[in-house]
Amino acid sequence: MKTVGLTGGIGSGKSVIAKIFMNLGTPVFDADTEGGKILDEDLQVRQQMMEWFGADIYSKGKPDRQKIAGIVFNDPQALQRLNSLIHPAVMNRFLAWRLENQSSPYVIHEAAILIETGLFRHMDYIILVTAPEEIRIQRVKHRDRIDEEAVRRRMQNQWSDEQKCPLASFIIDNSGESALLPRVLEIHKKLIG
């Protein structure tokens, strides 16, 4: 079984691509969703978060995601601490999940900062979803209802497409100028072959 990383900058549309692969029957592990579950459910993570960022980082038993984003996207050290707490737990969940899906020709690990964290080294292939910065900014502003400055702060914590491209096995242009399905099908055929 092959392990395929799916990544792209914020607003690139990697979740759309992941859904297409899922519709083709490919198991997809969503690292961002799993990280959110860990923030919600893991008592050790909760305790550490409150020690680092204050007891009010959780409200009514749930993490205050806006408050967390406001802290970590304005403080690189806070982001690094958060990642050092969440990423190992997400990786453990991925490894267990991958074992459960061994019968598939390949599985996909979808993660926004797959390359930045070095996790890409554990993948057999990397699919990079790209889109022009202005399109990505508009998508995130609309999706998250935040201003351009907030989007750009988040982008600063990710590598540019130019930095990621040399590490990618496959690149999917999601600028809206070409159909996605033919490109996904082409990659799918290569991965199951």
C-alpha positions as CSV (number, residue, x, y, z in Angstrom):
1,M,0.0,0.0,0.0
2,K,1.3,3.4,-0.9
3,T,1.0,6.4,1.3
4,V,0.3,9.7,-0.5
5,G,0.5,13.1,1.1
6,L,-2.0,15.7,-0.1
7,T,-1.1,19.3,0.7
8,G,-1.4,22.9,-0.5
9,G,-1.5,26.3,1.0
10,I,-4.5,27.7,2.8
11,G,-7.3,28.3,0.3
12,S,-5.7,26.1,-2.4
13,G,-8.7,23.8,-2.4
14,K,-7.0,20.6,-1.1
15,S,-10.2,19.6,0.6
16,V,-12.1,19.7,-2.7
17,I,-9.4,17.5,-4.2
18,A,-9.6,15.1,-1.2
19,K,-13.4,14.7,-1.8
20,I,-12.8,13.7,-5.4
21,F,-10.3,11.1,-4.3
22,M,-12.8,9.9,-1.7
23,N,-15.5,9.6,-4.4
24,L,-13.0,7.3,-6.2
25,G,-12.9,5.0,-3.2
26,T,-9.6,6.2,-1.8
27,P,-9.4,6.4,2.0
28,V,-8.5,10.0,3.0
29,F,-7.1,11.0,6.5
30,D,-7.9,14.6,7.2
31,A,-5.1,15.7,9.6
32,D,-6.7,19.1,10.3
33,T,-10.0,17.4,11.4
34,E,-8.1,14.9,13.6
35,G,-6.1,17.8,15.1
36,G,-9.4,19.5,16.0
37,K,-10.6,16.3,17.6
38,I,-7.5,16.0,19.7
39,L,-7.9,19.6,20.9
40,D,-11.5,18.7,21.8
41,E,-11.0,15.2,23.3
42,D,-7.5,14.7,24.6
43,L,-7.3,15.7,28.3
44,Q,-3.5,15.9,28.4
45,V,-3.6,18.3,25.4
46,R,-6.3,20.3,27.0
47,Q,-4.3,20.7,30.2
48,Q,-1.1,21.7,28.3
49,M,-3.1,24.2,26.2
50,M,-4.5,25.8,29.3
51,E,-1.0,26.0,31.0
52,W,0.5,27.6,27.9
53,F,-2.3,29.9,26.8
54,G,-4.6,30.4,29.8
55,A,-7.6,28.6,31.2
56,D,-9.9,30.7,29.0
57,I,-8.6,29.0,25.9
58,Y,-11.4,26.6,26.5
59,S,-15.0,27.8,26.8
60,K,-17.7,25.4,28.0
61,G,-15.4,22.5,27.5
62,K,-14.5,23.4,23.9
63,P,-11.4,25.0,22.5
64,D,-11.9,28.7,21.5
65,R,-10.6,28.3,18.0
66,Q,-10.7,32.0,17.2
67,K,-8.7,32.8,20.3
68,I,-6.2,30.0,19.5
69,A,-5.8,31.3,15.9
70,G,-5.4,34.9,17.2
71,I,-2.5,33.7,19.4
72,V,-0.6,31.3,17.2
73,F,-0.9,33.1,14.0
74,N,0.7,36.2,15.6
75,D,3.4,34.4,17.6
76,P,5.6,31.9,15.8
77,Q,6.8,30.4,19.1
78,A,3.2,29.8,20.2
79,L,2.5,28.1,16.8
80,Q,5.6,26.0,17.2
81,R,4.5,24.9,20.7
82,L,1.0,24.1,19.5
83,N,2.4,22.1,16.6
84,S,4.8,20.2,18.9
85,L,1.8,19.1,21.0
86,I,-0.7,18.3,18.2
87,H,1.4,16.8,15.4
88,P,2.7,13.7,17.2
89,A,-0.8,12.9,18.4
90,V,-2.1,13.3,14.8
91,M,0.7,11.1,13.4
92,N,-0.2,8.4,15.9
93,R,-3.8,8.5,14.8
94,F,-2.8,8.4,11.2
95,L,-0.6,5.3,11.7
96,A,-3.4,3.4,13.4
97,W,-5.8,4.6,10.6
98,R,-3.4,3.5,7.9
99,L,-3.3,0.0,9.4
100,E,-7.1,-0.2,9.2
101,N,-7.0,0.7,5.5
102,Q,-4.3,-1.7,4.4
103,S,-6.4,-3.3,1.7
104,S,-6.5,-0.1,-0.4
105,P,-3.9,0.3,-3.1
106,Y,-3.1,3.7,-1.6
107,V,-4.2,6.0,1.2
108,I,-4.1,9.8,1.3
109,H,-2.9,11.9,4.3
110,E,-4.3,15.4,3.8
111,A,-2.5,18.1,5.7
112,A,-1.9,21.8,5.2
113,I,1.7,21.9,6.4
114,L,2.8,18.4,5.4
115,I,6.0,19.7,3.9
116,E,6.7,22.4,6.5
117,T,6.6,19.8,9.3
118,G,8.9,17.3,7.5
119,L,6.1,14.7,7.4
120,F,6.4,14.5,3.6
121,R,9.5,12.4,4.2
122,H,7.2,9.6,5.4
123,M,5.1,9.6,2.2
124,D,5.7,7.7,-1.0
125,Y,4.2,10.5,-3.1
126,I,3.2,14.1,-2.6
127,I,0.3,15.7,-4.4
128,L,0.5,19.5,-4.2
129,V,-2.6,21.6,-4.9
130,T,-1.8,25.1,-6.1
131,A,-3.7,28.3,-6.8
132,P,-2.7,32.0,-7.2
133,E,-2.4,33.9,-3.9
134,E,-5.2,36.3,-4.6
135,I,-7.6,33.5,-5.3
136,R,-6.6,31.7,-2.1
137,I,-7.1,34.9,-0.1
138,Q,-10.6,35.5,-1.5
139,R,-11.5,31.8,-0.8
140,V,-10.3,32.0,2.8
141,K,-11.9,35.4,3.5
142,H,-15.2,34.0,2.3
143,R,-14.9,30.6,4.0
144,D,-13.6,31.8,7.4
145,R,-15.2,35.3,7.4
146,I,-11.9,36.9,8.2
147,D,-10.1,39.9,6.7
148,E,-7.2,39.8,4.3
149,E,-4.7,40.7,6.9
150,A,-5.7,37.6,9.0
151,V,-5.4,35.4,5.9
152,R,-1.9,36.8,5.1
153,R,-0.8,36.1,8.7
154,R,-1.8,32.5,8.3
155,M,-0.1,32.3,4.9
156,Q,3.2,33.5,6.4
157,N,3.3,30.3,8.4
158,Q,3.2,28.2,5.3
159,W,5.8,27.7,2.5
160,S,5.0,29.2,-0.9
161,D,4.0,27.0,-3.8
162,E,7.4,27.8,-5.3
163,Q,9.2,26.2,-2.3
164,K,6.9,23.2,-2.3
165,C,6.8,22.4,-6.0
166,P,10.3,20.7,-6.2
167,L,9.1,18.2,-3.5
168,A,5.8,17.3,-5.2
169,S,5.3,14.1,-7.2
170,F,2.1,15.6,-8.7
171,I,0.8,19.1,-9.0
172,I,-2.9,20.0,-9.4
173,D,-3.6,23.6,-10.5
174,N,-6.8,24.7,-8.8
175,S,-6.9,28.2,-10.2
176,G,-10.2,27.5,-11.9
177,E,-8.6,27.5,-15.3
178,S,-8.7,23.8,-15.9
179,A,-11.0,20.9,-15.0
180,L,-9.9,19.1,-11.8
181,L,-11.4,15.7,-12.4
182,P,-9.3,14.7,-15.4
183,R,-6.1,15.6,-13.5
184,V,-7.3,13.7,-10.4
185,L,-8.2,10.6,-12.5
186,E,-4.8,10.7,-14.2
187,I,-3.0,10.7,-10.8
188,H,-5.4,8.0,-9.4
189,K,-4.5,5.7,-12.4
190,K,-0.8,6.2,-11.8
191,L,-1.2,5.5,-8.1
192,I,-3.2,2.3,-8.5
193,G,-1.0,1.0,-11.3
